[in-house]
Amino acid sequence: MGAFENHYAVQEIAEKWHLSEKVVRSLFREEPGVIKIDAPERRFKRGYRTLRVPESVAERVHVRLGRPIQIQKRV
């Protein structure tokens, strides 16, 4: 795993794996290696957490789930 490895948004993985974004978020929420970017709660806005999933982490989860890898490498 490196800093210049491809990272994927939850939406990208959900589309590739034919799952909902909610399911993908739950799969990767506590997964080691996932980058979590927090926007704290403000007075009139709720807080947000953005997840970025490194390619190696996505592959590890895919293997654990017993599914063939479907993420295509970016060029």
TAFEN-V404452 format. One record per residue. N is the residue number from 1. RES is the residue in three letters. PHI is phi in degrees with one decimal (999 if undefined). Layout:
n: {N,N}
res: {RES,RES}
phi: {PHI,PHI}
//
This chain:
n: {1,2,3,4,5,6,7,8,9,10,11,12,13,14,15,16,17,18,19,20,21,22,23,24,25,26,27,28,29,30,31,32,33,34,35,36,37,38,39,40,41,42,43,44,45,46,47,48,49,50,51,52,53,54,55,56,57,58,59,60,61,62,63,64,65,66,67,68,69,70,71,72,73,74,75}
res: {MET,GLY,ALA,PHE,GLU,ASN,HIS,TYR,ALA,VAL,GLN,GLU,ILE,ALA,GLU,LYS,TRP,HIS,LEU,SER,GLU,LYS,VAL,VAL,ARG,SER,LEU,PHE,ARG,GLU,GLU,PRO,GLY,VAL,ILE,LYS,ILE,ASP,ALA,PRO,GLU,ARG,ARG,PHE,LYS,ARG,GLY,TYR,ARG,THR,LEU,ARG,VAL,PRO,GLU,SER,VAL,ALA,GLU,ARG,VAL,HIS,VAL,ARG,LEU,GLY,ARG,PRO,ILE,GLN,ILE,GLN,LYS,ARG,VAL}
phi: {999,-132.7,-66.3,-102.2,-72.4,-63.2,-121.6,-120.3,-80.0,-56.4,-60.2,-62.8,-66.9,-58.7,-66.6,-67.2,-95.1,57.3,-126.3,-77.8,-62.6,-61.9,-66.3,-63.2,-58.1,-67.5,-65.7,-104.2,-54.0,-110.7,-74.5,-61.6,97.7,-78.3,-86.5,-113.2,-112.4,-101.3,-113.6,-64.4,-66.1,-116.3,-55.3,-118.2,-134.2,-76.1,-76.5,-126.2,-129.0,-101.1,-108.9,-124.2,-108.1,-61.9,-56.3,-65.1,-70.4,-60.2,-64.0,-61.2,-66.7,-60.6,-64.0,-62.7,-79.3,79.2,-110.0,-68.9,-67.8,-121.5,-77.3,-92.5,-68.9,-77.9,-105.4}
//
